[in-house]
Amino acid sequence: MADILSQLGVDQTFLVQFAVIGLLVLVLSNLYFKAFYRLFELRHKRTVEDQKAATEILEQANQKLAEYKKKINEERVRVRAEIDAAVTEAKKAEAEILGNARAQAKQIMTETQAQLEVHGQQIRQQLSAQVPALVAEVIDQMSLIGGQTK
């Protein structure tokens, strides 16, 4: 064992050096390493807290997005209903206007037919009154033509 220790370069000062290094580790760990451990813990804590905060903010943003989408869909449905109501109202108004126009056109046609009928009756009466005179005139003209040809 002594040969192995001498080959490794370990002598009587090894125990003293080991004790000094152990003492330094204890002293430095209390002074220096604890500060590093606290920094590491603080960094880890901040990282975890920041991740949690980021997750919470992301969840809130997703909730807001869902709310906005819901409101947008509700407004789309409401607007679509208003548009449909306006279209229905316009179609009713169009049907009413067309019905009134048809009724007026029918009334005008009926009045025009009645006026034409009355006017036709007047013309027939005038012609009936003038037919005997025209017939007499035609007969006179024919008798004049017939008397000239003999």
C-alpha beads as a LAMMPS data file, in Angstrom:
LAMMPS data file: protein, C-alpha beads

150 atoms
149 bonds

1 atom types
1 bond types

-500.0 500.0 xlo xhi
-500.0 500.0 ylo yhi
-500.0 500.0 zlo zhi

Masses

1 110.0

Atoms # bond

1 1 1 0.000 0.000 0.000
2 1 1 2.949 2.270 0.757
3 1 1 4.247 1.613 -2.750
4 1 1 0.945 2.616 -4.277
5 1 1 0.807 5.762 -2.164
6 1 1 4.351 6.714 -3.124
7 1 1 3.580 6.063 -6.802
8 1 1 0.564 8.366 -6.552
9 1 1 2.653 11.005 -4.838
10 1 1 0.712 10.803 -1.622
11 1 1 2.757 11.428 1.494
12 1 1 2.183 12.631 5.062
13 1 1 0.939 16.033 3.920
14 1 1 -2.025 14.397 2.249
15 1 1 -4.107 14.326 5.406
16 1 1 -3.243 17.928 6.172
17 1 1 -4.106 19.017 2.632
18 1 1 -7.319 16.955 2.772
19 1 1 -8.276 18.634 6.075
20 1 1 -7.468 22.101 4.709
21 1 1 -9.527 21.460 1.557
22 1 1 -12.395 20.113 3.674
23 1 1 -12.213 23.183 5.931
24 1 1 -12.121 25.473 2.868
25 1 1 -15.132 23.708 1.387
26 1 1 -17.069 24.176 4.634
27 1 1 -16.117 27.833 4.986
28 1 1 -16.546 28.681 1.321
29 1 1 -19.810 26.780 1.046
30 1 1 -21.248 28.899 3.857
31 1 1 -19.928 32.154 2.430
32 1 1 -19.675 31.720 -1.300
33 1 1 -21.613 28.672 -2.438
34 1 1 -24.744 29.496 -0.429
35 1 1 -24.969 32.784 -2.304
36 1 1 -24.744 30.893 -5.593
37 1 1 -27.337 28.397 -4.422
38 1 1 -29.625 31.262 -3.476
39 1 1 -29.080 32.828 -6.917
40 1 1 -29.835 29.520 -8.595
41 1 1 -32.964 29.062 -6.484
42 1 1 -34.033 32.637 -7.147
43 1 1 -33.442 32.198 -10.872
44 1 1 -35.362 28.926 -10.875
45 1 1 -38.164 30.479 -8.859
46 1 1 -38.380 33.457 -11.207
47 1 1 -38.323 31.204 -14.239
48 1 1 -41.099 29.031 -12.842
49 1 1 -43.115 32.073 -11.749
50 1 1 -42.610 33.721 -15.137
51 1 1 -43.754 30.541 -16.850
52 1 1 -46.804 30.385 -14.609
53 1 1 -47.537 34.067 -15.246
54 1 1 -47.103 33.546 -18.986
55 1 1 -49.431 30.531 -18.844
56 1 1 -52.027 32.537 -16.923
57 1 1 -51.764 35.429 -19.377
58 1 1 -52.094 32.999 -22.280
59 1 1 -55.165 31.433 -20.681
60 1 1 -56.677 34.880 -20.128
61 1 1 -55.927 35.809 -23.726
62 1 1 -57.565 32.582 -24.928
63 1 1 -60.602 33.292 -22.758
64 1 1 -60.849 36.821 -24.162
65 1 1 -60.479 35.455 -27.679
66 1 1 -63.255 32.941 -27.019
67 1 1 -65.455 35.738 -25.617
68 1 1 -64.774 37.936 -28.638
69 1 1 -65.503 35.082 -31.024
70 1 1 -68.732 34.374 -29.174
71 1 1 -69.741 38.049 -29.296
72 1 1 -68.837 38.253 -32.991
73 1 1 -70.956 35.172 -33.728
74 1 1 -73.842 36.590 -31.698
75 1 1 -73.594 39.872 -33.603
76 1 1 -73.453 38.005 -36.911
77 1 1 -76.612 36.122 -35.984
78 1 1 -78.301 39.351 -34.864
79 1 1 -77.283 41.220 -38.002
80 1 1 -78.349 38.288 -40.190
81 1 1 -81.743 38.314 -38.454
82 1 1 -82.044 42.075 -39.021
83 1 1 -81.084 41.674 -42.678
84 1 1 -83.594 38.851 -43.095
85 1 1 -86.275 40.969 -41.421
86 1 1 -85.436 43.911 -43.689
87 1 1 -85.535 41.682 -46.779
88 1 1 -88.881 40.241 -45.680
89 1 1 -90.201 43.751 -45.064
90 1 1 -88.936 44.887 -48.477
91 1 1 -90.567 41.890 -50.165
92 1 1 -93.854 42.680 -48.423
93 1 1 -93.600 46.306 -49.518
94 1 1 -92.732 45.193 -53.057
95 1 1 -95.700 42.817 -53.132
96 1 1 -97.986 45.561 -51.839
97 1 1 -96.697 48.070 -54.394
98 1 1 -97.040 45.525 -57.214
99 1 1 -100.542 44.628 -56.036
100 1 1 -101.529 48.301 -55.982
101 1 1 -99.966 48.836 -59.411
102 1 1 -101.827 45.825 -60.801
103 1 1 -105.066 47.051 -59.282
104 1 1 -104.531 50.514 -60.742
105 1 1 -103.612 49.032 -64.134
106 1 1 -106.723 46.839 -64.022
107 1 1 -108.855 49.824 -63.046
108 1 1 -107.360 51.920 -65.849
109 1 1 -107.962 49.094 -68.338
110 1 1 -111.535 48.690 -67.123
111 1 1 -112.137 52.439 -67.386
112 1 1 -110.506 52.516 -70.826
113 1 1 -112.601 49.566 -71.998
114 1 1 -115.712 51.286 -70.678
115 1 1 -114.744 54.518 -72.431
116 1 1 -114.013 52.596 -75.644
117 1 1 -117.351 50.857 -75.334
118 1 1 -119.121 54.185 -74.826
119 1 1 -117.152 55.765 -77.666
120 1 1 -117.917 52.735 -79.875
121 1 1 -121.626 53.083 -79.040
122 1 1 -121.482 56.787 -79.905
123 1 1 -119.755 56.019 -83.209
124 1 1 -122.310 53.284 -83.975
125 1 1 -125.152 55.679 -83.196
126 1 1 -123.615 58.365 -85.384
127 1 1 -123.051 55.836 -88.162
128 1 1 -126.592 54.458 -87.744
129 1 1 -127.910 57.977 -88.073
130 1 1 -125.759 58.663 -91.124
131 1 1 -126.289 55.270 -92.870
132 1 1 -129.720 56.102 -94.354
133 1 1 -128.379 59.415 -95.719
134 1 1 -125.285 57.642 -97.116
135 1 1 -127.426 54.893 -98.652
136 1 1 -129.663 57.516 -100.239
137 1 1 -126.638 59.394 -101.534
138 1 1 -125.110 56.183 -102.947
139 1 1 -128.424 55.327 -104.619
140 1 1 -128.626 58.838 -106.083
141 1 1 -125.045 58.565 -107.335
142 1 1 -125.775 55.179 -108.877
143 1 1 -128.916 56.373 -110.495
144 1 1 -126.975 59.303 -111.951
145 1 1 -124.290 56.960 -113.226
146 1 1 -126.971 54.546 -114.478
147 1 1 -128.838 57.361 -116.248
148 1 1 -125.713 58.536 -118.013
149 1 1 -124.798 55.119 -119.353
150 1 1 -128.213 54.594 -121.068

Bonds

1 1 1 2
2 1 2 3
3 1 3 4
4 1 4 5
5 1 5 6
6 1 6 7
7 1 7 8
8 1 8 9
9 1 9 10
10 1 10 11
11 1 11 12
12 1 12 13
13 1 13 14
14 1 14 15
15 1 15 16
16 1 16 17
17 1 17 18
18 1 18 19
19 1 19 20
20 1 20 21
21 1 21 22
22 1 22 23
23 1 23 24
24 1 24 25
25 1 25 26
26 1 26 27
27 1 27 28
28 1 28 29
29 1 29 30
30 1 30 31
31 1 31 32
32 1 32 33
33 1 33 34
34 1 34 35
35 1 35 36
36 1 36 37
37 1 37 38
38 1 38 39
39 1 39 40
40 1 40 41
41 1 41 42
42 1 42 43
43 1 43 44
44 1 44 45
45 1 45 46
46 1 46 47
47 1 47 48
48 1 48 49
49 1 49 50
50 1 50 51
51 1 51 52
52 1 52 53
53 1 53 54
54 1 54 55
55 1 55 56
56 1 56 57
57 1 57 58
58 1 58 59
59 1 59 60
60 1 60 61
61 1 61 62
62 1 62 63
63 1 63 64
64 1 64 65
65 1 65 66
66 1 66 67
67 1 67 68
68 1 68 69
69 1 69 70
70 1 70 71
71 1 71 72
72 1 72 73
73 1 73 74
74 1 74 75
75 1 75 76
76 1 76 77
77 1 77 78
78 1 78 79
79 1 79 80
80 1 80 81
81 1 81 82
82 1 82 83
83 1 83 84
84 1 84 85
85 1 85 86
86 1 86 87
87 1 87 88
88 1 88 89
89 1 89 90
90 1 90 91
91 1 91 92
92 1 92 93
93 1 93 94
94 1 94 95
95 1 95 96
96 1 96 97
97 1 97 98
98 1 98 99
99 1 99 100
100 1 100 101
101 1 101 102
102 1 102 103
103 1 103 104
104 1 104 105
105 1 105 106
106 1 106 107
107 1 107 108
108 1 108 109
109 1 109 110
110 1 110 111
111 1 111 112
112 1 112 113
113 1 113 114
114 1 114 115
115 1 115 116
116 1 116 117
117 1 117 118
118 1 118 119
119 1 119 120
120 1 120 121
121 1 121 122
122 1 122 123
123 1 123 124
124 1 124 125
125 1 125 126
126 1 126 127
127 1 127 128
128 1 128 129
129 1 129 130
130 1 130 131
131 1 131 132
132 1 132 133
133 1 133 134
134 1 134 135
135 1 135 136
136 1 136 137
137 1 137 138
138 1 138 139
139 1 139 140
140 1 140 141
141 1 141 142
142 1 142 143
143 1 143 144
144 1 144 145
145 1 145 146
146 1 146 147
147 1 147 148
148 1 148 149
149 1 149 150
